[in-house]
Amino acid sequence: MSFGNQFRTTRRNVLLGGAAAFGATLLPRTLFAQTSTPITTAFGWISNVEYGGFWAGLEQGYFAQEGIDAGYLPGGPNAPDTLVSLSADRAQMCTANWLPILDAIEQGNDFVVLGAQWQRSPAALMSMTSNPVRTPEDLVGKRILAQNPSDSVIIDSVLGNAGLPLDYEIIPTGFSPEPLIAGDGDVYFCFATNQPITMEQLGYTEGEDFVVTLFDDLGYVVKQGIVVTKRSFLEDNRAAVVGYLKALVKGWQYAIDNPDYAPQIVIDNYGADLGLDLAQQQAQMARQIPLLTPEEGGELFMFDPQVIGGTMTEAAIAAGRTVPPIEDLVDLTPLQEALATI
């Protein structure tokens, strides 16, 4: 599968829509050009503050310092799936979710997991305080507004693990929470970093008018923002992969330590053509920092591989997937090497 040569343009020239399928936005060559390793990262959504640490790594020169010619493929409604870009060698790194990774491996891709952006998944349920969902028991009998019918697998896992009956109804909905307000359903699938901000913009107050419950707190602990590469790329470019991860971690640490920084450079640069709102991006950054930050003694992007053998495997089996042996699927040693040098 060939897409021809990549376009090398300025950082501000973010490609949108169908164009995102054919061009990567890359930094100009640096003084490291003669020895740099090109690494393009495919993202699953538009260039917003969700990837703030990557933008900080570019702006602060962390990737260049590691000899990485860092580029990116923006995501969005018309962009190819990140794993498709990885498989087609249009990207050397990507972020992806659990079940699609397993599907891609089942189709013959030799992918390896290098870390995970989110320490706690932002996947959540939002409900009104008049009929709140705070525990698995609260889900029984509920009308659940979801963007994807396949989200029923998650509900089955939550209820099944709690020994509760699979008594609920999935109602298809869109990406805005107004149907919850209108009473079209009892609970709404959301990202804790996104739709709650929309609710607040509509005049509702979290805790008083609505509640947000993370799936982690319902016992469904599944990593998101999983960093994936091809095993062959890792084997052939291990030092560059270590440098990439080092720059990425440093970028995220800078963005977390300076929470107004990433929203501003998104508005001014990486998402300048997307009509994003600075206040919304600042609110999103504030909401995601607690979910990105590890517990005391932990490290950014690091996680215990054994979590895969728990709820992540249970969720995969419930969805009819096969999980490879952890030692074949996950290699955290490049991240460990990167962290040891920061």
Stockholm file with secondary structure:
# STOCKHOLM 1.0

chainA/1-342         MSFGNQFRTTRRNVLLGGAAAFGATLLPRTLFAQTSTPITTAFGWISNVEYGGFWAGLEQGYFAQEGIDAGYLPGGPNAPDTLVSLSADRAQMCTANWLPILDAIEQGNDFVVLGAQWQRSPAALMSMTSNPVRTPEDLVGKRILAQNPSDSVIIDSVLGNAGLPLDYEIIPTGFSPEPLIAGDGDVYFCFATNQPITMEQLGYTEGEDFVVTLFDDLGYVVKQGIVVTKRSFLEDNRAAVVGYLKALVKGWQYAIDNPDYAPQIVIDNYGADLGLDLAQQQAQMARQIPLLTPEEGGELFMFDPQVIGGTMTEAAIAAGRTVPPIEDLVDLTPLQEALATI
#=GR chainA/1-342 SS CCCCSCCCCCTTCCCCGGGGGTCCEECCCCTTTTTCEEEEEECSSCSSGGGHHHHHHHHTTHHHHTTEEEEEECCSTTSCCHHHHHHTTSCSEEEECHHHHHHHHHTTCCEEEEEESCSSCCEEEEEETTSCCCSGGGGTTEEEEESCGGGHHHHHHHHHHTTCCCCEEEEECCSSSHHHHHTSCSEEEEETTTHHHHHHHTTCCBTTTEEEEEGGGGTCCCCCSEEEEEHHHHHHSHHHHHHHHHHHHHHHHHHHHSTTHHHHHIIIIITTTTTCCHHHHHHHHHHHHHHHSCCTTCCTTCCCGGGIIIIIHHHHHHTTCCCCCHHHHBCCHHHHHHHHTC
#=GC SS_cons         CCCCSCCCCCTTCCCCGGGGGTCCEECCCCTTTTTCEEEEEECSSCSSGGGHHHHHHHHTTHHHHTTEEEEEECCSTTSCCHHHHHHTTSCSEEEECHHHHHHHHHTTCCEEEEEESCSSCCEEEEEETTSCCCSGGGGTTEEEEESCGGGHHHHHHHHHHTTCCCCEEEEECCSSSHHHHHTSCSEEEEETTTHHHHHHHTTCCBTTTEEEEEGGGGTCCCCCSEEEEEHHHHHHSHHHHHHHHHHHHHHHHHHHHSTTHHHHHIIIIITTTTTCCHHHHHHHHHHHHHHHSCCTTCCTTCCCGGGIIIIIHHHHHHTTCCCCCHHHHBCCHHHHHHHHTC
//
